[in-house]
Amino acid sequence: MHAWFHIKGEGVYHCGRREPATDENQLMTSQTKDDRKALIREYKQTPKEMGVYLIRNTANQKCYVASSRDITARFNRHRMELRTNSERAPGLQQDWNQFGEAAFEFEKLDVLEPSKQADYNPTDDLQVLEDLWLEKLQPFAERGYNKKPA
């Protein structure tokens, strides 16, 4: 798919070439903007899967447990941080560097169904779920990458 960009009424640049402004080019630009706005609106309105997740090192069975309002986005962020050597959990980053990406699994442990209340804030519910999983799995010290709660 090629991108069309309208520049100050002077024409359309298409793949680096300037083309004269025409009604057809301007129509395509307008449609593209409307389509993009509709896709953004749809994305923002799509409910995100929130809950508790786990990152498991299959080489040594250590794991990291946390919660998120958007698990898929959080998985993507962890992968990006690990690939760029900027993960905040130092032990997780060290093992990622040592064993490689193929040694890690990302898993959803518990999904929180959103409330139908307009003013619902899932923060407390997510924390309770996370605490339950932390207690159950004990991913601290030699068993995992989480810091032991004080």
N, C-alpha and C positions, 0 to 999 in steps of 0.2 A: 504494500500500500504506500503510495506516495503522499507526502504532506504538501499542502498548499498554504502559503502564507501571504496575506494581503498587507502591503506596506503603504500606508498613508495615501491611498487612492492613486498611487503611481503605477500600479500593476501588481502582478503576482509573481513571486519567486518560486519556481518549481525545481527542486533538485539542483539548486545553485544557478539556474538560468532565469533571467528576468523575462517575463512574458507580458505583453500589453494587457491592460485592464479590459476585461470584457464582462458582459452581463453573466455569461456562463461561469467564468472564473470567480466572480464575486458571489454568485449563487452557491458554488461549491464551497467557498470559504464560509459563508453563512450557515450552510448545512453542517459543515464540519464542526463549527462552534456550537451549534444547537445540539448535535449528537454528543459532543464532549460534555456539555453541561448536563445533558440527560443521564449520561453514564456516571458522572460524578454524583449527581443527586441520588441515583439508584444505589451506588456504592455506599453512600452515607446512610441511607435508609435500611440497608441490609443488616439484620442483626448479626453481631459478632459472637462467635462461640467463646464463652468465658468459662474459666474453671482452673483446675490444678493440672500441672503437667510435670513430666519427668524427662530428664536427659540421662540416658544410661550409657556408660562405657562398657561395651561388651567384652573388652579385653581383661578388665579387672573387676567388673560388676559394680563399680562405684557409680553413684547417681547424684543428680541435682534435682531438687523439688522446689517448685514455685507456683504462684498463681498469676493469672492475667485476665484482663477484661477482653482481650483478643488473642487467643492462644496461637492462631496461625501467624499473626503479625509478630508475636513474640518469638516463635520458632525462627522466623526469617531474620529477626534482629540478632538472636543468639548465633545463628549460622554466620551472618555477616561479621559480627564481632569476633568470633572464633577464627574465621578465615583471615581477618585483618589483624590478628593478634591483639585485640583490644577488649576481650571478655573481662568482666569485673570479678569473676570468681577465679582467682589465680591458679588453684589446683586443676580446675576444669581446663583452663587454657594450656597448662603444662602438659596434661595428658592428651589433649587434642593435638598438640604439637608433636608429642612422642608417638602416639598410636595412629594418628590420621583420622580424617573425617569418616572413613568407612567403619571405624570401630564404634561409632556413636549412633544411638537410636533416640528418636524424639517420640514421646508417647503422651497421649491425653489420659490422665488418671480419673478425673471427675469433671463433668460438665455441669455448670450451674445454669438452670433454666431461668431466663429473665422474668422478673415480675411484670405483671400487666399495669402496675401502678406507674403513672407518668413521672413521679418524683423519686422512683426507686433508685437507690444507690447501692450497688453490689459490694462495696468495699469490705464491710464487716462480714458478710456471708462468705466472700472469697477468703478472707483471713481465717475464718473458722475452719473452712475446708482445708486450707493449706496446713494449719496447725494439726488437724487430724491426720493428714498424710505424713507430716514430719514426724509425729509421734509414732505412727505405725511403721514407717520405713527406717527411721533413725539414720538419715544420710549425712552423718557427721564423722569427722576425723577419718579413720581408715575405711569407713563404709561409704563416704560420699564427699561432696563438695560444698555442702551447706555449712554455715557457721552455726555452732550450737547456741540456742537462745539463752539469754542471760537469766 
